[in-house]
């Protein structure tokens, strides 16, 4: 049997992680969702950005396919010390690495 302190602290725990799934739409594809090759071109973005991230050594984000809609990024946020500045860095880095796509 657990004492009351353990039970209370156990019940007060919030979420311990969060999966964030998204596509990075590069400048060349923004506003072109109706193009016939949009999803094919969008699917090629994540692998290119992943390669650039690894070469730069700035961050590492996984990606995976989503049926006909192509590859999307999947970020697992599991660090309680993560800040808004950390997430801003992630988004700014994607924008920087993908500005010419």
Residue, then its C-alpha position, 0 to 999 in steps of 0.5 A: x500500500x502506498x502512503x498518501x504523499x506518494x499517491x498525491x504526487x503521482x496523480x499530479x504528474x502532467x504529460x511527460x512527452x509530446x509528439x509534434x508532427x508537421x511538414x516544413x513547406x519551403x518557400x518554393x512550395x508556399x501557396x502552391x497546394x493545388x499544384x499537381x506535383x505538390x505532395x511529391x515535391x513536399x515529400x522530398x523536403x524532409x530528407x534533404x533537410x535531415x541531411x543538412x541538419x546532420x552535416x551542420x550538426x545543429x539538430x536531428x529530427x526524424x521524419x517518416x512518410x504519411x501515405x500519398x502526402x509524403x514525408x513529414x517531420x516528427x519531433x518527440x518533446x520529452x525534456x521538461x527543461x525545454x523552453x520556447x527559445x529551444x522551439x524557436x531555434x528548431x523552427x528558425x533552423x528549419x527555415x534557414x536550412x530550407x530557404x533555397x528549397 
